[in-house]
Amino acid sequence: MTDKTIHPDACVVGVDYGTLSGRAVVVRVRDGAELGTAVHAYRHGVVDSVLPATGKALPPEWALQVPSDYVDVLRTAVPQAIEDAGIAPELVIGIGTDFTACTMVPVKADGTPLCELPEFADNPHAYIKLWRHHAAQPQADRINDLARDRKEPWLPRYGGLISSEWEFAKGLQVLEEAPEVYAAMEHWVEAADWIVWQLTGQYTRNACTAGYKGIHQDGAYPSEEFLAELNPAFAKFVADKLDHPLSALGDRAGSLTAEAAAWTGLPEGIAVSVGNVDAHVTAPAAQAVEPGQMVAIMGTSTCHVMSGSVLRDVPGMCGVVDGGIVPGLWGYEAGQSGVGDIFAWFVKNQVPPAYHEQARERGISVHELLTELSAGQAPGEHGLIALDWHSGNRSVLVDHELSGVILGQTLATKAEDVYRALLEATAFGTRVIVDTFTDAGVPVTELVIAGGLMKNALLMQIYADVLDLPLSVIGSAQGPALGSAMHAAVAAGAYEDIRAAAAAMGSVRRNVFTPIPENVEAYERLFVEYQELHDHFGRGGNDVMRRLRRYRRDALEGKN
């Protein structure tokens, strides 16, 4: 620690806002020991079927959230984590937060979300658009087409494609589908910054989401001329709704207000660090701060982040930002829109009741049962190949109109066969990302796994075999929350920078899973088949997936 006046048992709190819940962890500053933790599930969860206020059905590809759920995490999980840690709240010197991205909140000038105003309670566009809201794909397509036509210099920094998940596509959708909401919106705010606003009472925009999700490159956003060509009413989007001074990662955003202190039970006035993205804070938590160390944060989706010493254009990457993960290096991001979500979908909707009954009788989850039943299979034994696009493709195709495929099923195919094929498909998807980075001159030398899925040993071994890379594993079960706590320690002055905090507080176990040579060879054959399907359906060989999406939308609109 750099500040000798800090108590030797001083602690920081990290709060990780995920897709379904928020998790708080209490961390000792001097060594990163995790002393207590608590989880609060969002009361409204993911709003993707009906609007809670009215029961009104939502269109396909929508995913919303309710902002009060985020504040409830501060009211419940933080005090519970402090109690679990058994420490005096006065020992806490800072709090840091991270969020899924890109998750957007339309607010008034004082930070009030529009959905909390009576006049907008029944308008879905007034709610938070969660990262996996993909209904802005038509707007994203227009952004990409126009950027290519104009040869916009920022486009290659995003792998040549802007995602429907990001700030501009979602903002344009609000303008075009709910102009009254757009007119009332005074700030278009990342949830990562909105929650810091609630903690400090002031709006601070973090440089991470601005660079990766907000098309902020070389000190500027897309021009008014570009925005006007998309829609004349969109010309002032940056100036009127988005632009705000940027703050660096690890900086102090402000001090905990009296109101937020009452929510959390923490001391008023302690440091609040600048907001961040769940994946990016995890890299230093896993001590992955050097070039070539890719971190895969595996949960409902997977985000891949790594630092590099050189700037390269990597096709289909989500973005590259100077200092986007740690100062002095280029921070790269890629990702898969569906991983754990796909496994959960299969278990919920496709697995026969007999499997559920067997799992109940044995006192294990259906996931554990299917993993056990498929673990003895040799690669290729089930005769299947799958595409992991049930939530679209984030990298490297950046197309959320794509959909899942399972090829090779027969009357002999069992649930465990399909389950293993889906596990393998996500590994193949990561292999495409790793190969694309390496081919572009940003080699991946180590893959570090974080997130809830790292506990599945079969899945981890499949990844090691498919990638032919040793897998390291973060030493914490709360990677993002630990990373946020580390940034809080920097903001509080306990460490000079995030590298120093990573060395003292981070944790990783190296080479936990290593490739099995005979499996590597077998998966190489299967990966060739995956690549053929990937390019056929994803690169224009057959546009059937997009047509099916259109037919579905047409049919649903016809019923309403």
Backbone torsions as a table, in degrees:
resi	resn	phi	psi	omega
1	MET	NA	145.0	-177.1
2	THR	-89.4	-29.7	-177.5
3	ASP	-96.9	107.3	-175.8
4	LYS	-72.0	-11.8	179.8
5	THR	-81.6	-9.5	-179.3
6	ILE	-75.7	135.6	-179.1
7	HIS	-56.8	138.7	-178.4
8	PRO	-62.1	-21.6	177.4
9	ASP	-105.6	20.0	179.4
10	ALA	-59.5	147.1	-177.8
11	CYS	-128.9	162.4	171.5
12	VAL	-130.8	159.1	178.8
13	VAL	-115.3	132.3	172.6
14	GLY	-113.6	135.8	179.3
15	VAL	-122.7	119.6	-179.0
16	ASP	-104.9	115.1	178.0
17	TYR	-94.0	108.7	179.8
18	GLY	-97.0	-164.8	-177.7
19	THR	-74.7	-35.3	-174.7
20	LEU	-115.9	-14.8	-175.1
21	SER	-159.4	168.7	172.9
22	GLY	-118.0	140.6	-176.4
23	ARG	-123.9	131.8	176.0
24	ALA	-111.9	140.8	178.1
25	VAL	-135.1	139.0	177.2
26	VAL	-101.1	124.8	-172.2
27	VAL	-125.8	134.3	175.8
28	ARG	-77.0	133.1	-170.9
29	VAL	-68.3	-39.0	-170.5
30	ARG	-71.7	-24.8	-175.7
31	ASP	-141.1	1.8	178.6
32	GLY	77.8	9.5	178.7
33	ALA	-63.1	131.2	-179.5
34	GLU	-92.3	111.5	-170.3
35	LEU	-94.5	-25.2	-177.9
36	GLY	-163.4	153.4	-179.6
37	THR	-150.9	157.6	176.4
38	ALA	-156.6	151.5	-178.3
39	VAL	-125.7	139.8	174.0
40	HIS	-126.0	118.2	177.3
41	ALA	-77.1	136.5	178.9
42	TYR	-64.0	132.3	-177.5
43	ARG	-61.5	-38.1	-178.0
44	HIS	-94.7	-8.9	-180.0
45	GLY	57.4	-142.1	174.4
46	VAL	-94.5	120.9	-179.5
47	VAL	-89.2	97.9	-176.7
48	ASP	-131.3	4.6	178.9
49	SER	-122.1	-53.7	178.7
50	VAL	-135.4	152.0	177.8
51	LEU	-76.9	126.0	-174.5
52	PRO	-58.0	-37.3	-174.0
53	ALA	-69.6	-27.0	-171.9
54	THR	-127.9	-19.0	-172.5
55	GLY	77.7	7.3	-179.9
56	LYS	-69.2	133.4	-179.0
57	ALA	-68.6	140.3	176.6
58	LEU	-94.5	149.6	176.7
59	PRO	-68.0	170.3	176.9
60	PRO	-62.2	153.7	174.0
61	GLU	72.4	9.7	177.9
62	TRP	-89.0	146.7	174.4
63	ALA	-152.1	111.5	-175.7
64	LEU	-119.7	166.3	169.8
65	GLN	-141.8	168.1	-175.5
66	VAL	-110.2	123.0	-172.6
67	PRO	-62.0	-30.4	179.7
68	SER	-61.9	-25.8	177.0
69	ASP	-61.4	-35.5	-179.9
70	TYR	-68.5	-41.5	178.6
71	VAL	-65.7	-35.3	178.7
72	ASP	-60.3	-30.0	176.0
73	VAL	-62.5	-41.5	178.3
74	LEU	-65.6	-37.2	-177.3
75	ARG	-73.3	-28.2	-172.4
76	THR	-113.4	-56.2	-172.5
77	ALA	-66.8	-39.1	-178.0
78	VAL	-65.8	-51.8	177.2
79	PRO	-59.9	-36.9	179.9
80	GLN	-66.9	-36.7	178.5
81	ALA	-66.5	-39.9	176.9
82	ILE	-62.4	-43.0	177.8
83	GLU	-63.5	-42.0	179.6
84	ASP	-63.3	-35.1	-180.0
85	ALA	-73.4	-23.9	-179.8
86	GLY	68.9	31.3	-179.7
87	ILE	-112.0	161.8	172.4
88	ALA	-75.7	131.6	180.0
89	PRO	-54.6	-26.7	-178.7
90	GLU	-64.2	-16.3	177.7
91	LEU	-77.1	-13.7	-177.7
92	VAL	-80.2	125.8	-177.6
93	ILE	-108.9	-7.1	-179.7
94	GLY	-169.6	160.6	176.7
95	ILE	-136.6	138.3	177.8
96	GLY	-131.0	153.9	-177.1
97	THR	-134.4	154.2	171.1
98	ASP	-137.0	162.0	-174.0
99	PHE	-143.8	155.9	165.6
100	THR	-62.6	149.2	-179.9
101	ALA	-143.7	141.8	12.3
102	CYS	-101.8	114.1	179.3
103	THR	-116.0	118.9	-165.8
104	MET	-115.7	139.0	-178.2
105	VAL	-120.7	120.0	172.6
106	PRO	-84.1	123.9	-172.2
107	VAL	-134.1	164.0	169.3
108	LYS	-80.8	179.8	-175.2
109	ALA	-62.6	-27.8	-179.5
110	ASP	-92.1	6.6	178.6
111	GLY	92.2	1.1	178.9
112	THR	-69.3	121.6	176.9
113	PRO	-63.4	140.3	-177.1
114	LEU	-62.0	-29.8	-178.2
115	CYS	-68.0	-14.7	178.4
116	GLU	-88.6	-2.6	175.0
117	LEU	-89.7	135.4	-176.3
118	PRO	-54.7	-36.7	-175.8
119	GLU	-71.1	-13.5	-179.1
120	PHE	-119.5	6.7	-176.1
121	ALA	-61.9	-24.9	-178.3
122	ASP	-101.6	9.7	-178.6
123	ASN	-107.3	113.2	-175.9
124	PRO	-60.7	-27.4	-179.8
125	HIS	-70.7	-12.9	178.3
126	ALA	-83.4	-7.3	-178.4
127	TYR	-91.9	171.9	177.6
128	ILE	-68.6	131.2	173.2
129	LYS	-93.5	108.3	-178.5
130	LEU	-65.1	160.6	-179.0
131	TRP	-52.7	-37.3	-174.5
132	ARG	-92.2	19.5	169.0
133	HIS	-73.6	112.8	-173.9
134	HIS	-113.3	12.4	-177.0
135	ALA	-75.2	-4.6	177.7
136	ALA	-94.0	19.5	-179.9
137	GLN	-59.8	-41.5	177.1
138	PRO	-59.1	-38.6	177.7
139	GLN	-67.3	-40.5	178.1
140	ALA	-62.8	-40.3	178.4
141	ASP	-59.6	-42.3	-179.8
142	ARG	-68.0	-39.1	176.4
143	ILE	-59.9	-45.5	-178.8
144	ASN	-66.9	-43.6	-179.8
145	ASP	-61.6	-45.5	-178.7
146	LEU	-67.8	-40.4	179.7
147	ALA	-63.3	-38.5	177.1
148	ARG	-67.2	-43.3	-179.4
149	ASP	-61.9	-38.5	-177.7
150	ARG	-88.2	-4.7	-177.7
151	LYS	54.2	49.3	179.9
152	GLU	-62.5	130.0	-174.4
153	PRO	-68.1	-19.9	-179.3
154	TRP	-80.0	-17.3	-173.6
155	LEU	-61.7	-43.4	179.1
156	PRO	-61.3	-23.6	178.5
157	ARG	-67.9	-12.6	178.9
158	TYR	-117.2	30.6	176.5
159	GLY	67.6	15.1	177.4
160	GLY	90.2	1.1	-177.3
161	LEU	-147.8	134.9	173.8
162	ILE	-96.8	134.8	-173.4
163	SER	-84.3	151.2	173.3
164	SER	-67.0	-15.3	-179.6
165	GLU	-77.7	-11.6	-165.0
166	TRP	-97.0	177.4	-168.0
167	GLU	-59.9	-45.2	-172.0
168	PHE	-73.2	-42.6	179.9
169	ALA	-64.2	-44.1	179.9
170	LYS	-66.9	-38.5	177.8
171	GLY	-64.9	-41.2	178.2
172	LEU	-65.4	-36.2	176.8
173	GLN	-62.2	-42.2	177.6
174	VAL	-59.8	-47.6	179.8
175	LEU	-56.1	-46.2	-170.6
176	GLU	-83.3	-24.1	-178.0
177	GLU	-107.0	-19.6	179.5
178	ALA	-146.1	68.4	-176.4
179	PRO	-58.7	-27.1	178.4
180	GLU	-68.3	-35.9	175.6
181	VAL	-68.7	-44.2	-179.8
182	TYR	-59.5	-42.6	-179.2
183	ALA	-65.3	-37.0	-178.7
184	ALA	-78.0	-20.6	-177.1
185	MET	-74.0	122.9	179.2
186	GLU	-100.8	-23.0	173.0
187	HIS	-139.8	138.6	173.1
188	TRP	-106.5	102.6	-161.7
189	VAL	-116.1	134.5	169.8
190	GLU	-64.8	138.6	177.7
191	ALA	-57.7	-31.0	177.1
192	ALA	-59.1	-32.9	179.3
193	ASP	-89.5	-30.1	-179.8
194	TRP	-64.6	-40.5	-177.5
195	ILE	-70.4	-33.5	174.5
196	VAL	-65.9	-36.5	175.2
197	TRP	-58.3	-42.0	179.5
198	GLN	-66.9	-30.7	-178.4
199	LEU	-80.3	-33.9	-172.5
200	THR	-109.0	-18.3	-176.3
201	GLY	80.8	7.6	178.5
202	GLN	-141.7	147.7	-176.9
203	TYR	-82.9	122.5	175.6
204	THR	-127.9	125.5	-179.1
205	ARG	-100.0	125.5	-177.2
206	ASN	-83.6	146.4	-176.9
207	ALA	-71.3	-23.1	-176.6
208	CYS	-66.5	-56.8	-178.6
209	THR	-68.9	-31.3	177.2
210	ALA	-60.7	-40.4	-179.0
211	GLY	-76.4	-44.4	-174.7
212	TYR	-83.1	-35.6	-172.8
213	LYS	-113.6	-13.8	-173.9
214	GLY	-112.5	12.6	176.6
215	ILE	53.0	41.3	175.6
216	HIS	-99.4	108.7	-177.9
217	GLN	-134.2	139.4	177.7
218	ASP	51.2	39.5	173.6
219	GLY	82.2	9.1	-176.4
220	ALA	-146.8	155.1	171.2
221	TYR	-95.5	173.4	172.7
222	PRO	-53.8	146.6	-172.3
223	SER	-72.5	159.5	174.7
224	GLU	-59.9	-35.7	179.2
225	GLU	-61.7	-44.4	177.9
226	PHE	-61.9	-47.4	-177.8
227	LEU	-64.0	-37.2	179.3
228	ALA	-65.8	-32.6	177.3
229	GLU	-68.8	-30.2	175.1
230	LEU	-67.8	-45.8	179.0
231	ASN	-166.7	124.4	-177.6
232	PRO	-53.3	-33.2	-179.6
233	ALA	-75.5	-6.9	-178.9
234	PHE	-96.0	-2.0	-172.8
235	ALA	-58.1	-37.8	-175.4
236	LYS	-98.3	17.9	-177.6
237	PHE	-55.4	-48.7	-179.4
238	VAL	-64.3	-51.4	-175.2
239	ALA	-64.3	-39.5	-172.6
240	ASP	-93.1	-29.0	-170.7
241	LYS	-119.2	-25.3	-164.9
242	LEU	-117.3	-42.4	-169.3
243	ASP	-63.9	136.8	179.8
244	HIS	-165.7	146.1	178.1
245	PRO	-54.2	140.6	-176.9
246	LEU	-96.8	143.8	178.0
247	SER	-117.0	142.1	-176.8
248	ALA	-76.5	153.5	177.8
249	LEU	-63.7	136.6	-178.6
250	GLY	89.3	-10.7	176.6
251	ASP	-71.7	162.3	175.1
252	ARG	-85.5	117.3	178.9
253	ALA	-75.9	-27.5	-177.5
254	GLY	163.8	-162.6	-178.2
255	SER	-116.0	150.8	-179.7
256	LEU	-64.9	125.5	-179.3
257	THR	-75.4	167.2	178.1
258	ALA	-62.5	-39.9	179.7
259	GLU	-63.5	-46.7	-179.6
260	ALA	-68.1	-32.1	175.4
261	ALA	-63.3	-38.0	177.7
262	ALA	-67.2	-37.8	177.3
263	TRP	-61.9	-48.4	-167.3
264	THR	-91.7	-21.2	-173.3
265	GLY	78.4	11.8	-180.0
266	LEU	-94.8	162.2	-178.5
267	PRO	-66.5	135.0	174.6
268	GLU	-62.2	141.2	174.9
269	GLY	91.7	-6.6	178.8
270	ILE	-68.2	164.0	-176.6
271	ALA	-68.9	139.5	170.9
272	VAL	-118.8	122.5	-177.2
273	SER	-81.5	158.4	176.8
274	VAL	-59.5	141.9	-179.2
275	GLY	-60.3	160.6	-176.5
276	ASN	-153.0	175.3	-179.8
277	VAL	-99.7	142.1	-175.4
278	ASP	-53.7	-42.9	-178.0
279	ALA	-67.9	-42.0	-173.0
280	HIS	-70.4	-35.2	178.0
281	VAL	-71.6	-20.3	-177.3
282	THR	-73.0	-30.0	-177.9
283	ALA	-57.8	-52.6	177.3
284	PRO	-66.4	-29.3	176.5
285	ALA	-62.2	-29.5	178.1
286	ALA	-95.8	12.4	-178.0
287	GLN	54.7	33.2	178.9
288	ALA	-104.3	76.2	-175.0
289	VAL	-118.7	10.2	-179.7
290	GLU	-111.9	157.0	179.2
291	PRO	-56.2	140.7	176.3
292	GLY	91.4	-11.7	-179.8
293	GLN	-91.8	101.1	179.5
294	MET	-91.5	131.8	176.3
295	VAL	-106.5	127.8	175.3
296	ALA	-109.0	111.4	178.9
297	ILE	-93.5	106.7	-167.7
298	MET	-106.1	112.0	175.8
299	GLY	-143.6	-129.0	175.8
300	THR	-59.2	-38.0	170.7
301	SER	-124.6	-180.0	173.5
302	THR	-126.9	132.6	172.6
303	CYS	-112.9	132.1	179.3
304	HIS	-110.1	122.7	178.5
305	VAL	-129.3	147.5	175.9
306	MET	-159.8	157.3	176.3
307	SER	-102.4	149.4	178.0
308	GLY	-139.4	151.4	-179.3
309	SER	-85.3	-11.5	-178.4
310	VAL	-125.8	155.5	176.1
311	LEU	-95.1	122.8	178.0
312	ARG	-134.7	152.3	172.6
313	ASP	-89.2	112.0	-178.1
314	VAL	-106.4	115.1	-177.5
315	PRO	-55.1	129.3	174.7
316	GLY	77.7	4.1	176.2
317	MET	-69.4	156.4	179.6
318	CYS	-77.6	-18.9	178.2
319	GLY	160.0	162.5	172.6
320	VAL	-138.0	130.2	-173.3
321	VAL	-135.3	132.1	176.8
322	ASP	-64.9	118.3	-177.1
323	GLY	71.6	21.2	-175.0
324	GLY	-70.6	-16.3	177.1
325	ILE	-123.6	-54.0	174.7
326	VAL	-134.1	151.1	-179.7
327	PRO	-61.6	142.4	173.1
328	GLY	90.5	-6.7	178.2
329	LEU	-129.7	155.2	174.1
330	TRP	-77.5	128.6	178.3
331	GLY	-97.6	121.0	-179.5
332	TYR	-104.3	148.5	177.0
333	GLU	-138.3	140.2	170.3
334	ALA	-143.2	-179.2	-180.0
335	GLY	-179.3	167.5	174.6
336	GLN	-120.1	126.6	-173.8
337	SER	-69.6	-25.2	179.7
338	GLY	-138.8	127.2	173.3
339	VAL	-138.7	-82.4	176.3
340	GLY	-58.9	-33.3	175.9
341	ASP	-57.6	-37.5	-178.9
342	ILE	-69.1	-44.4	178.8
343	PHE	-62.4	-41.2	-180.0
344	ALA	-65.8	-41.0	177.3
345	TRP	-58.5	-44.8	-177.5
346	PHE	-63.1	-45.8	-179.2
347	VAL	-63.8	-40.8	-176.5
348	LYS	-72.1	-38.4	-167.9
349	ASN	-112.9	-16.3	-170.8
350	GLN	-122.2	-17.7	-175.5
351	VAL	-83.4	129.3	-178.0
352	PRO	-61.3	152.6	-178.6
353	PRO	-56.3	-30.9	-177.7
354	ALA	-60.2	-34.2	178.6
355	TYR	-69.0	-41.1	178.1
356	HIS	-62.5	-40.8	179.5
357	GLU	-66.1	-41.9	179.1
358	GLN	-63.1	-41.0	179.4
359	ALA	-64.1	-41.4	178.6
360	ARG	-62.4	-43.4	-179.0
361	GLU	-62.4	-33.2	-177.8
362	ARG	-91.3	-7.2	179.7
363	GLY	71.7	31.0	177.7
364	ILE	-126.7	168.0	177.5
365	SER	-79.8	160.7	176.1
366	VAL	-63.3	-34.8	176.4
367	HIS	-59.9	-44.4	179.7
368	GLU	-65.0	-39.5	178.8
369	LEU	-63.4	-47.9	-178.6
370	LEU	-66.2	-35.9	176.6
371	THR	-63.7	-44.6	179.5
372	GLU	-62.6	-44.4	-177.0
373	LEU	-67.2	-29.8	-176.5
374	SER	-96.3	-9.2	-173.7
375	ALA	-64.1	-30.0	-177.4
376	GLY	-81.4	-5.2	-178.4
377	GLN	-73.9	144.4	170.6
378	ALA	-81.1	150.8	176.8
379	PRO	-54.8	127.2	-179.6
380	GLY	91.4	-8.3	-176.0
381	GLU	-62.8	-35.0	-178.0
382	HIS	-77.8	-10.5	176.2
383	GLY	71.9	21.7	-174.9
384	LEU	-118.7	157.2	167.8
385	ILE	-141.6	138.2	-176.6
386	ALA	-129.2	154.2	169.7
387	LEU	-105.9	131.2	-173.1
388	ASP	-90.7	55.3	-172.8
389	TRP	-117.2	25.8	-178.4
390	HIS	-62.7	-23.7	173.0
391	SER	-112.8	26.5	-175.7
392	GLY	80.6	-174.4	-179.4
393	ASN	-122.3	121.2	177.9
394	ARG	-86.6	-50.6	178.0
395	SER	-134.8	135.1	10.9
396	VAL	-105.9	5.2	-175.5
397	LEU	-88.6	-25.9	179.0
398	VAL	51.1	60.5	-177.2
399	ASP	-145.9	108.5	-177.4
400	HIS	-92.3	10.6	169.8
401	GLU	-89.0	-9.0	178.7
402	LEU	-75.3	160.3	-175.5
403	SER	-143.8	171.2	-172.8
404	GLY	-75.8	154.5	177.5
405	VAL	-139.1	138.5	169.7
406	ILE	-128.6	113.7	-173.5
407	LEU	-110.7	138.7	174.4
408	GLY	106.8	5.4	-177.2
409	GLN	-69.4	142.6	175.4
410	THR	-132.3	-179.8	177.3
411	LEU	-67.9	-11.8	178.1
412	ALA	-94.5	-5.1	-177.3
413	THR	-69.3	131.7	-180.0
414	LYS	-107.1	166.7	-178.6
415	ALA	-59.7	-40.0	-178.6
416	GLU	-67.0	-27.7	176.5
417	ASP	-65.1	-48.0	179.9
418	VAL	-65.4	-40.6	-179.4
419	TYR	-59.0	-46.7	179.3
420	ARG	-65.3	-38.7	178.5
421	ALA	-61.1	-35.5	177.6
422	LEU	-70.7	-40.0	174.0
423	LEU	-56.6	-47.4	-178.5
424	GLU	-64.6	-36.7	-179.2
425	ALA	-61.1	-40.3	179.1
426	THR	-68.2	-32.6	175.8
427	ALA	-67.3	-41.1	176.7
428	PHE	-61.8	-38.8	178.3
429	GLY	-62.3	-40.5	176.0
430	THR	-67.1	-36.4	177.8
431	ARG	-60.9	-40.8	177.1
432	VAL	-58.9	-43.1	-179.4
433	ILE	-64.7	-48.2	-178.8
434	VAL	-61.7	-44.5	179.7
435	ASP	-63.5	-38.4	-179.6
436	THR	-65.2	-42.2	176.9
437	PHE	-62.8	-46.5	-178.2
438	THR	-62.8	-43.9	179.6
439	ASP	-63.5	-27.1	-178.9
440	ALA	-85.8	-0.3	178.5
441	GLY	94.5	17.0	175.6
442	VAL	-122.5	78.8	-171.8
443	PRO	-68.2	141.5	175.6
444	VAL	-97.3	117.9	-177.5
445	THR	-104.0	-18.6	-179.8
446	GLU	-151.0	139.9	174.9
447	LEU	-113.0	121.5	179.4
448	VAL	-109.0	125.8	-176.0
449	ILE	-99.3	135.2	172.7
450	ALA	-135.8	168.7	178.0
451	GLY	99.4	170.9	-172.0
452	GLY	-63.6	-27.7	-175.6
453	LEU	-76.3	-9.6	-178.8
454	MET	-66.7	-14.4	179.7
455	LYS	-76.5	-11.3	178.2
456	ASN	-87.7	100.5	-174.6
457	ALA	-63.9	-36.2	178.6
458	LEU	-62.8	-45.6	179.1
459	LEU	-60.1	-42.5	-179.9
460	MET	-64.2	-41.3	179.3
461	GLN	-66.1	-39.7	176.9
462	ILE	-59.4	-43.4	178.7
463	TYR	-61.9	-44.4	178.9
464	ALA	-60.3	-40.9	-178.4
465	ASP	-71.5	-43.6	-178.9
466	VAL	-65.8	-40.2	-176.9
467	LEU	-86.5	-15.7	-174.5
468	ASP	53.2	44.9	179.4
469	LEU	-134.7	144.2	170.7
470	PRO	-68.8	143.4	179.3
471	LEU	-107.7	125.0	169.7
472	SER	-95.6	160.8	-175.6
473	VAL	-131.4	131.3	176.9
474	ILE	-57.3	144.4	-177.3
475	GLY	-81.4	-1.6	-178.5
476	SER	-117.1	143.2	173.0
477	ALA	-81.8	-7.8	-177.5
478	GLN	-121.4	53.7	-173.1
479	GLY	-51.8	-55.5	-179.6
480	PRO	-61.9	-43.4	179.7
481	ALA	-63.1	-39.1	175.9
482	LEU	-62.5	-44.6	178.7
483	GLY	-61.0	-40.1	177.1
484	SER	-64.7	-39.7	177.5
485	ALA	-63.0	-38.5	178.4
486	MET	-64.0	-40.3	176.6
487	HIS	-65.6	-33.7	175.6
488	ALA	-64.5	-37.8	178.0
489	ALA	-63.6	-38.6	176.7
490	VAL	-66.5	-44.9	180.0
491	ALA	-61.7	-31.1	-179.7
492	ALA	-82.8	-4.9	178.2
493	GLY	89.2	8.2	-179.3
494	ALA	-73.9	-29.0	177.8
495	TYR	-132.2	151.5	-177.0
496	GLU	-66.5	-41.0	-179.3
497	ASP	-156.2	179.0	-174.0
498	ILE	-71.6	-25.2	176.0
499	ARG	-64.2	-44.4	178.8
500	ALA	-64.7	-40.7	177.8
501	ALA	-64.2	-39.2	179.9
502	ALA	-62.8	-41.9	-178.7
503	ALA	-63.5	-36.6	-175.8
504	ALA	-89.5	-33.6	-169.7
505	MET	-112.8	-18.0	-177.9
506	GLY	-76.8	170.6	-176.3
507	SER	-157.0	134.9	177.6
508	VAL	-151.9	147.2	172.9
509	ARG	-111.3	117.0	-173.0
510	ARG	-81.4	142.3	169.8
511	ASN	52.1	47.1	-179.9
512	VAL	-70.9	-36.1	177.9
513	PHE	-121.6	129.1	179.7
514	THR	-120.3	150.1	-176.4
515	PRO	-63.5	143.0	173.3
516	ILE	-97.7	115.8	-169.2
517	PRO	-51.9	-44.7	-178.4
518	GLU	-67.1	-31.8	176.5
519	ASN	-71.8	-37.5	177.2
520	VAL	-57.5	-44.8	-179.3
521	GLU	-64.5	-42.5	-179.4
522	ALA	-67.0	-41.1	-179.2
523	TYR	-71.5	-24.9	176.4
524	GLU	-62.3	-40.1	177.0
525	ARG	-64.6	-44.4	-179.4
526	LEU	-67.0	-34.0	-180.0
527	PHE	-66.0	-33.6	175.4
528	VAL	-60.1	-42.0	178.2
529	GLU	-66.1	-41.8	177.7
530	TYR	-59.0	-45.2	-178.9
531	GLN	-60.6	-38.9	180.0
532	GLU	-64.3	-44.6	176.9
533	LEU	-65.4	-42.5	179.2
534	HIS	-54.6	-48.6	-176.4
535	ASP	-77.0	-33.2	-179.3
536	HIS	-64.7	-49.7	-177.7
537	PHE	-86.7	-23.0	-174.1
538	GLY	-100.5	-17.1	-176.0
539	ARG	-121.9	26.0	170.5
540	GLY	99.4	1.6	177.8
541	GLY	-65.8	-35.8	176.7
542	ASN	-152.9	121.7	-175.2
543	ASP	-93.8	24.0	-173.8
544	VAL	-61.6	-33.5	-177.1
545	MET	-64.7	-42.6	177.8
546	ARG	-65.3	-39.7	179.7
547	ARG	-64.0	-41.8	179.1
548	LEU	-62.6	-38.9	176.3
549	ARG	-60.6	-42.5	-179.3
550	ARG	-66.0	-42.5	178.6
551	TYR	-60.6	-39.9	-179.5
552	ARG	-64.6	-45.5	178.6
553	ARG	-61.2	-42.3	179.5
554	ASP	-61.9	-42.7	-178.6
555	ALA	-65.6	-42.8	-179.8
556	LEU	-67.6	-38.8	177.5
557	GLU	-65.2	-34.5	179.1
558	GLY	-67.6	-25.7	179.1
559	LYS	-81.3	-22.0	-177.0
560	ASN	-88.8	NA	NA
